[in-house]
């Protein structure tokens, strides 16, 4: 990796040095110099902030880093409107989503922030109806088995030891919902994937402590972009619960052993259009920890 400062272009504004928390740059004899290019973690801040395009970075060729045009960016009101517009969709048209559209959405998702700029998020995409149905059936079976274990008075003490009392109590609170899923599945209903034409799963390295946040950011970028493309999405928690309880289900995804799924989304063209924005609870805010 090479990083060079074009000193003829450099305005000595010091922004690159100030923003680089790994100290690639230092001020020497009145000039900003590259002193430790090997430390760079590829955040791209130096290239993005330089007003004179004086940073020559081998990983960020200037022709691949378009200039920002404020005129093309939404106003705050416009951005809030986009955020308020998004709804979770669970009823879809019988219409496939082209794979190229899915690729475009995944491409948008990569602009989410990630810890240390690791960019760890990858995706599994399913659009084969038989494959999706098989995954749904496995997930329902896992959840039904979980209910049977939780409701066994003989096994419950051992589950409390293995999982902790809090986890067992949470499981018992969800038992009715899990049973309801199984009953609906037996009647041909789909309360896991809602008959969506596409299921997307964001996965990250198992050893990456911060990667769940990265997956959530990426997924939300995708959800907002899908809304602008007349598509609907919904985050699916039940499948994550089943994945956490079944090694066999994880293997069925074809996921490498060193990766874990953090977010599951369904994607499709919604059957109904929303015309109003429901209100939301205003969250409390406490300053400086004073109650």
C-alpha positions as CSV (number, residue, x, y, z in Angstrom):
1,X,0.0,0.0,0.0
2,X,1.4,3.4,-1.0
3,X,0.3,6.8,0.3
4,X,1.9,10.0,-0.9
5,X,1.2,13.7,-0.4
6,X,1.5,15.9,-3.4
7,X,3.2,18.8,-1.7
8,X,2.6,21.2,-4.6
9,X,-1.2,20.6,-4.2
10,X,-1.2,20.4,-0.4
11,X,-2.8,23.5,1.3
12,X,-1.4,22.6,4.7
13,X,-4.9,22.5,6.1
14,X,-3.9,19.6,8.4
15,X,-7.3,17.9,8.0
16,X,-5.8,14.5,7.0
17,X,-3.5,14.4,10.0
18,X,-6.2,15.5,12.4
19,X,-8.7,12.9,11.2
20,X,-6.3,10.0,11.0
21,X,-6.5,8.2,14.4
22,X,-3.8,5.7,13.6
23,X,-1.3,8.5,12.9
24,X,-0.3,7.8,9.3
25,X,0.5,11.5,9.0
26,X,2.7,13.9,11.0
27,X,3.5,17.5,10.7
28,X,7.3,17.9,10.0
29,X,9.0,21.2,9.3
30,X,5.7,22.9,8.5
31,X,4.5,20.2,6.1
32,X,2.3,17.2,6.6
33,X,4.2,14.1,5.7
34,X,3.3,10.3,5.5
35,X,5.3,8.7,8.3
36,X,3.6,5.2,8.7
37,X,1.6,4.1,5.7
38,X,1.5,0.6,7.1
39,X,-0.7,1.7,9.9
40,X,-3.5,2.7,7.5
41,X,-6.8,0.8,8.1
42,X,-8.3,2.1,4.9
43,X,-11.0,4.3,6.2
44,X,-10.5,6.7,3.3
45,X,-10.9,9.8,5.4
46,X,-7.7,11.4,4.2
47,X,-8.7,11.2,0.5
48,X,-12.3,12.3,1.3
49,X,-11.4,15.3,3.3
50,X,-8.5,16.8,1.3
51,X,-9.8,19.9,-0.5
52,X,-7.0,19.9,-3.0
53,X,-6.9,16.2,-4.0
54,X,-3.3,16.1,-2.7
55,X,-3.5,12.6,-1.1
56,X,-2.4,9.9,-3.6
57,X,-3.6,6.6,-2.0
58,X,-3.0,3.3,-3.8
59,X,-6.2,1.8,-2.4
60,X,-8.4,4.9,-3.2
61,X,-7.6,6.1,-6.7
62,X,-9.1,9.5,-7.1
63,X,-11.1,8.5,-10.2
64,X,-12.9,6.0,-8.0
65,X,-13.8,8.6,-5.3
66,X,-16.4,10.9,-6.8
67,X,-16.7,14.4,-5.5
68,X,-19.7,15.1,-3.2
69,X,-22.4,17.4,-4.7
70,X,-24.5,18.9,-1.9
71,X,-27.2,19.7,-4.5
72,X,-27.8,16.0,-5.0
73,X,-28.2,15.2,-1.3
74,X,-31.6,15.3,0.4
75,X,-32.5,18.0,2.9
76,X,-33.0,17.1,6.5
77,X,-36.8,17.1,6.0
78,X,-36.3,14.9,2.9
79,X,-34.1,12.5,4.8
80,X,-36.6,12.3,7.7
81,X,-39.4,11.7,5.2
82,X,-37.4,8.7,3.8
83,X,-36.9,7.3,7.3
84,X,-40.6,7.7,8.2
85,X,-41.7,6.2,5.0
86,X,-40.2,2.8,5.6
87,X,-42.6,0.1,6.8
88,X,-42.1,-3.6,7.4
89,X,-43.9,-5.5,4.6
90,X,-45.3,-9.0,5.2
91,X,-47.7,-9.3,2.2
92,X,-46.1,-9.5,-1.2
93,X,-47.2,-9.7,-4.8
94,X,-46.7,-13.0,-6.7
95,X,-43.8,-11.4,-8.6
96,X,-40.1,-12.3,-8.6
97,X,-37.3,-9.9,-7.8
98,X,-34.7,-9.9,-10.4
99,X,-31.2,-11.0,-9.2
100,X,-29.7,-7.8,-10.6
101,X,-32.0,-5.7,-8.4
102,X,-30.8,-7.8,-5.4
103,X,-27.2,-7.2,-6.4
104,X,-27.8,-3.4,-6.6
105,X,-29.3,-3.4,-3.1
106,X,-26.4,-5.4,-1.6
107,X,-24.1,-2.9,-3.3
108,X,-25.9,0.0,-1.5
109,X,-25.7,-1.9,1.8
110,X,-21.8,-1.7,1.7
111,X,-21.9,2.0,2.5
112,X,-22.9,1.4,6.1
113,X,-20.2,2.1,8.7
114,X,-18.2,-0.8,10.2
115,X,-15.9,-1.1,13.2
116,X,-12.3,-0.3,12.3
117,X,-13.5,-0.2,8.7
118,X,-13.3,-4.0,8.6
119,X,-16.3,-4.2,6.1
120,X,-17.0,-7.8,7.3
121,X,-20.6,-8.2,6.0
122,X,-21.4,-10.7,3.3
123,X,-24.8,-12.0,2.1
124,X,-26.6,-15.2,1.4
125,X,-29.5,-14.8,-1.0
126,X,-32.3,-17.3,-1.6
127,X,-34.9,-17.0,-4.4
128,X,-35.6,-20.7,-5.1
129,X,-39.2,-21.3,-3.6
130,X,-38.4,-24.9,-2.8
131,X,-35.2,-23.9,-1.0
132,X,-36.9,-21.2,1.0
133,X,-39.8,-23.6,1.9
134,X,-37.3,-26.2,3.1
135,X,-35.5,-23.6,5.3
136,X,-38.9,-22.5,6.7
137,X,-39.8,-26.1,7.5
138,X,-36.5,-26.7,9.3
139,X,-36.9,-23.5,11.3
140,X,-40.4,-24.3,12.4
141,X,-39.3,-27.8,13.5
142,X,-36.5,-26.4,15.6
143,X,-38.8,-23.9,17.3
144,X,-41.4,-26.6,18.0
145,X,-38.7,-28.8,19.5
146,X,-37.5,-25.9,21.6
147,X,-41.1,-25.6,23.0
148,X,-41.2,-29.2,23.9
149,X,-37.8,-29.0,25.8
150,X,-38.8,-25.8,27.6
151,X,-42.1,-27.3,28.8
152,X,-40.6,-30.5,30.0
153,X,-40.5,-30.2,33.8
154,X,-37.9,-32.9,34.0
155,X,-35.5,-31.1,31.6
156,X,-36.2,-27.6,32.8
157,X,-33.7,-27.6,35.7
158,X,-30.9,-28.8,33.4
159,X,-31.8,-26.1,30.9
160,X,-31.6,-23.5,33.6
161,X,-28.1,-24.7,34.4
162,X,-27.0,-24.8,30.8
163,X,-28.7,-21.6,29.5
164,X,-29.4,-19.6,32.6
165,X,-32.8,-18.9,34.2
166,X,-33.3,-15.7,32.3
167,X,-32.9,-17.3,29.0
168,X,-35.3,-20.1,30.0
169,X,-37.9,-17.6,31.2
170,X,-37.7,-15.7,27.9
171,X,-38.1,-18.9,26.0
172,X,-41.2,-19.8,28.0
173,X,-42.7,-16.4,27.2
174,X,-42.2,-17.1,23.5
175,X,-43.5,-20.7,23.7
176,X,-47.0,-19.8,22.6
177,X,-45.7,-17.9,19.6
178,X,-43.5,-20.8,18.6
179,X,-46.4,-23.2,18.8
180,X,-48.6,-20.8,16.7
181,X,-45.9,-20.8,14.0
182,X,-46.0,-24.6,13.9
183,X,-49.8,-24.7,13.7
184,X,-49.9,-22.1,10.9
185,X,-47.1,-23.9,9.0
186,X,-49.1,-27.2,9.2
187,X,-52.0,-25.3,7.5
188,X,-49.9,-23.9,4.7
189,X,-49.4,-20.5,6.1
190,X,-45.9,-18.9,6.3
191,X,-45.3,-16.7,9.3
192,X,-41.5,-17.1,9.0
193,X,-40.8,-15.7,5.5
194,X,-44.3,-14.6,4.5
195,X,-44.1,-16.2,1.1
196,X,-41.6,-13.5,0.1
197,X,-39.8,-14.2,-3.2
198,X,-36.3,-13.4,-1.8
199,X,-34.7,-14.1,1.6
200,X,-31.5,-12.3,2.4
201,X,-29.1,-13.1,5.3
202,X,-26.2,-10.9,6.4
203,X,-23.4,-12.9,7.9
204,X,-20.1,-11.9,9.5
205,X,-17.0,-13.5,11.0
206,X,-17.8,-15.5,14.1
207,X,-14.8,-14.0,15.9
208,X,-15.6,-10.4,15.2
209,X,-16.9,-8.9,18.4
210,X,-18.5,-5.8,16.8
211,X,-19.7,-7.3,13.6
212,X,-23.4,-7.6,14.6
213,X,-23.6,-3.8,14.6
214,X,-22.0,-3.8,11.1
215,X,-24.6,-6.2,9.8
216,X,-27.4,-4.2,11.3
217,X,-26.2,-1.0,9.7
218,X,-25.7,-2.7,6.3
219,X,-29.2,-4.3,6.5
220,X,-30.9,-1.0,7.3
221,X,-29.1,0.7,4.3
222,X,-30.5,-2.1,2.2
223,X,-34.0,-1.7,3.6
224,X,-34.1,2.0,3.0
225,X,-32.8,1.6,-0.6
226,X,-35.4,-1.1,-1.2
227,X,-38.2,1.3,-0.2
228,X,-37.0,3.7,-2.9
229,X,-37.1,0.9,-5.5
230,X,-40.8,0.1,-4.7
231,X,-39.8,-3.0,-2.8
232,X,-40.7,-4.0,0.7
233,X,-38.6,-5.7,3.4
234,X,-39.1,-7.1,6.9
235,X,-36.5,-8.2,9.4
236,X,-37.1,-11.8,10.5
237,X,-36.2,-12.6,14.1
238,X,-37.8,-16.1,14.4
239,X,-35.3,-17.5,11.9
240,X,-32.4,-16.1,13.9
241,X,-33.8,-17.8,17.1
242,X,-34.0,-21.1,15.2
243,X,-30.4,-20.7,13.9
244,X,-29.1,-20.1,17.4
245,X,-30.6,-23.4,18.4
246,X,-29.7,-25.7,15.5
247,X,-26.3,-26.6,14.0
248,X,-28.1,-28.6,11.4
249,X,-30.0,-25.5,10.2
250,X,-26.8,-23.5,10.0
251,X,-25.3,-26.3,7.9
252,X,-28.3,-26.2,5.6
253,X,-27.5,-22.6,4.7
254,X,-24.1,-23.6,3.4
255,X,-22.5,-21.1,5.7
256,X,-18.8,-21.5,6.5
257,X,-18.1,-22.7,10.1
258,X,-16.3,-19.4,11.0
259,X,-19.3,-17.2,10.0
260,X,-22.5,-16.4,11.7
261,X,-25.8,-14.9,10.4
262,X,-26.8,-11.8,12.3
263,X,-29.7,-10.3,10.2
264,X,-32.4,-12.1,8.1
265,X,-34.6,-10.1,5.7
266,X,-37.4,-10.9,3.4
267,X,-37.7,-8.9,0.2
268,X,-40.4,-8.5,-2.4
269,X,-42.9,-6.2,-4.1
270,X,-45.5,-5.3,-1.5
271,X,-49.1,-6.0,-2.4
272,X,-50.4,-2.9,-0.6
273,X,-49.2,0.7,-0.5
274,X,-49.1,2.7,2.7
275,X,-50.6,6.2,2.5
276,X,-49.9,7.6,5.9
277,X,-47.1,7.7,8.5
278,X,-48.1,6.4,11.9
279,X,-46.7,8.2,14.9
280,X,-43.9,6.8,17.1
281,X,-43.3,7.0,20.8
282,X,-41.0,9.9,21.7
283,X,-38.0,8.4,23.5
284,X,-36.8,9.9,26.8
285,X,-33.4,11.6,27.0
286,X,-31.4,12.0,30.2
287,X,-28.4,14.4,30.2
288,X,-25.2,13.5,32.0
289,X,-26.7,10.6,33.9
290,X,-28.9,12.9,36.1
291,X,-32.3,11.6,36.8
